[in-house]
Amino acid sequence: MTDADHGSGARRRGRPPRTESAGTRDRILVAAREEFSERGYEKTSVRGIAKAAGVDSALVHHYFGTKEQVFEAAISVAFAPALNAPAAIADGPLDGVGERLTRFIFGVWENPTTRTPLLAIIRSAVNNEAAAAVFRRLIAAQLLRRIAGQLDLPDAELRAELAAAQLVGCAMLRYVIKVEPLASVDLEQIVRRVAPVVQGHLTGP
């Protein structure tokens, strides 16, 4: 075998063969979400993601690039349900937006399917600046600005950020830190107490 043959083989190693399953990319994303959820951003590696997905680590790099890019791709998919939040504002009168948005966001957290990846996102963002930067880009560009655009009020971006801070803070205490009695209180009681505050942030004076 010639050196050229060796070089050709080395170049082919990281590329998916033509017969590669169309679901390989999705399988890597699923493995990435599970790894980030269980280990956090710091302790998760591209090699670990590849092993969990049953592929070579070069294939992960081929599809996504760096670990930060894998993280962003994984959480973008996981965070997708929350990106429908602006629709909760548009669907009904403005004076009821606080309750609609509060119910929507807590509904995402209450669903085990969406809660697990959200926990991974929050934990990673709290403990690692690279993960936090990805989270900020996602929140700012895809959620808060869209909510602000629905308000058409002065200081709309600040209003949206304050509302988000209220909801994320409550979610952190209930689902991540699990502070009692907030962690186990009936969701309807939380909505009754939090929704008026969110409404005030969004449409108050």
Secondary structure, DSSP 8 states (H G I E B T S, - for coil): --HHHHHHHHHHHTS--TT--TTHHHHHHHHHHHHHHHHHHHH--HHHHHHHHTS-HHHHHHHH-SHHHHHHHHHHHHHGGGGGHHHHHHSS-GGGHHHHHHHHHHHHHHSHHHHHHHHHHHHHHHH-HHHHHHHHHHHIIIIIHHHHHHH-STTHHHHHHHHHHHHHHHHIIIIIS--TTTTTS-HHHHHHHHHHHHHHHHH--
